Amino acid sequence: MVVLFWVGAAAAQDLPRPLTDDEFISFDMKQAAVGHQLFYDPILSGNRNITCAHCHHPDFGTSDGLSLGIGEGGQGLGPDRTPGTGADRIRKRIPRNSPGLWNLGAKEIHTVFHDGRLSISNVYGNSFNSPAQEWLPEGLNSLLAAQALFPLTSQFEMAGNVAENEVTGAVHDRIDKGWPILAKRVRTDPRYGPAIVAAFDEIETTEDITITQIANALAAFMAIEWRSTDSPFDHYLAGETNALSPAQLDGMILFYGKARCSTCHTGPLMSDQKFHALGLPPFGPGRTRQWDPFVRDVGRMGESNRLEDAYRFRTPMLRNVALTAPYGHNGAFPDLESVIRHHLNPQASLDNWSPEMATLPEVPWLQKTDFLVWDDDYEMERQRKKNDIVPVQLTELEIQNLIAFLHSLTGISVGSLKFGVPKGFIP
């Protein structure tokens, strides 16, 4: 239902309907309790040295506070995470920024990942278009459950380097062959086997446990733990006209009007789930394709193989956006002000951007590749030319009011999680 009350001199007909619990898939609390423990347990990583929480931690808004993450082989948590030492040190930065996990259990979500490489589709006869194609396991209860599987198979995220463990070796053979190894680890662990049997009606013994139950448990946890529908903006949409401050109200009017933010950040989830080129400053290893002759990230084109999709990335949802810095598919901007200014004039922002704006822990053996793409004049020109944003001029006061509105998207109860960080979690 669209809000019909009046805002200033104009009707707020463009505002979304309130985000309520009815917008979300229903998940089981017993399954979520299992997923909670698994999320913070290194048992799901090839070398048993990293958890889901190392890249998606509530202390950093369910992200990691880094532009490009330090995955398998790193040590520590958040911006203080280090790249490891000796033979165990990282071999590559994670190519893209770790996205927040807020509201991923919403029914409307049909596409995830920055390049949209996982979506709801029956192209392979299993309800999903995914990197696993027809080898995706059966019985996944949601898009979120399918999403949970892929960090486990990623060499630099959780699987580990080839020849280091049996999981990554199996994945190197075919993407689905590592999942049964992880499932056996979990079902033979006395902490998890009986708990999963008790939580899932379709299995009777621990021998019946597969990666499907593990993925469904992780999805249940993430969907329940990080549902956020009680921000001041949500209260305003529900009819509480005093929920926003004057500055936030002015920012909201800008967001849905002059600033054109709602052109892409639309609907209850504040995302059109489509792909747009923003001219973000490139850096890092890039998510290269096997035929790419140099370091770069072509975004959606890597999934669609359509030239028109080059350098386009999925519009992020904005609930709790103030908690999830840095911003952009590669975390190029450290705060809301800098990323807003980029949206207002991408070309000027790109010209003025400097590497110091990126939050990149020092990794001496990777320094040569961190900004290598800037040495390729042809690639930089291609990226500069691809821009879907029409420049907008705002005053300094309007920019500050827009920032104030984005802060109004922070949930009131974000600090009161249903599960929280387990006492035994070791960063």
Number of C-alpha atoms within 10 A of each C-alpha: 9 15 17 14 12 11 14 9 6 9 12 19 13 15 20 18 16 22 22 15 12 9 16 18 16 14 19 15 14 17 23 23 20 23 24 23 20 22 25 22 20 20 18 28 25 27 20 15 20 27 26 21 22 28 25 22 22 22 16 18 22 22 25 29 29 29 30 26 30 32 30 31 24 22 20 15 21 22 16 12 21 19 23 18 11 7 8 15 17 25 21 22 25 23 22 22 23 27 24 26 23 24 24 23 26 22 14 14 18 16 21 19 18 23 25 22 18 23 19 17 14 10 12 14 10 18 17 24 21 22 14 17 16 16 14 21 17 13 15 21 17 20 23 26 23 26 21 18 23 20 16 25 25 21 23 21 29 26 31 29 22 14 11 13 15 18 27 28 20 20 19 19 10 13 20 22 18 22 25 16 18 20 23 16 14 22 23 14 13 10 12 19 21 16 16 26 20 16 18 16 8 11 15 13 13 20 13 14 23 21 23 21 25 28 26 28 31 27 31 28 27 25 24 25 22 21 22 23 24 20 22 23 27 25 18 18 23 18 14 12 16 11 18 21 15 13 17 23 23 20 25 26 22 20 21 18 14 13 22 18 18 20 15 18 20 19 19 22 22 18 18 18 22 16 21 20 23 24 24 26 27 24 24 25 22 21 17 16 14 6 6 11 8 14 21 24 26 22 25 26 18 20 17 14 11 10 11 11 20 22 26 27 23 22 23 24 23 21 28 24 21 20 21 26 26 29 26 22 26 27 29 28 26 20 17 23 13 17 20 20 18 23 20 21 17 25 20 12 19 16 10 10 17 12 13 10 15 20 20 21 18 11 18 9 11 15 11 10 16 21 16 16 21 17 9 12 10 11 14 16 11 12 22 19 11 17 16 13 18 11 16 13 12 15 8 9 12 17 20 19 23 27 21 22 26 21 21 27 22 22 19 14 12 20 11 9 13 12 14 12 16 12 6 9 12 13 14
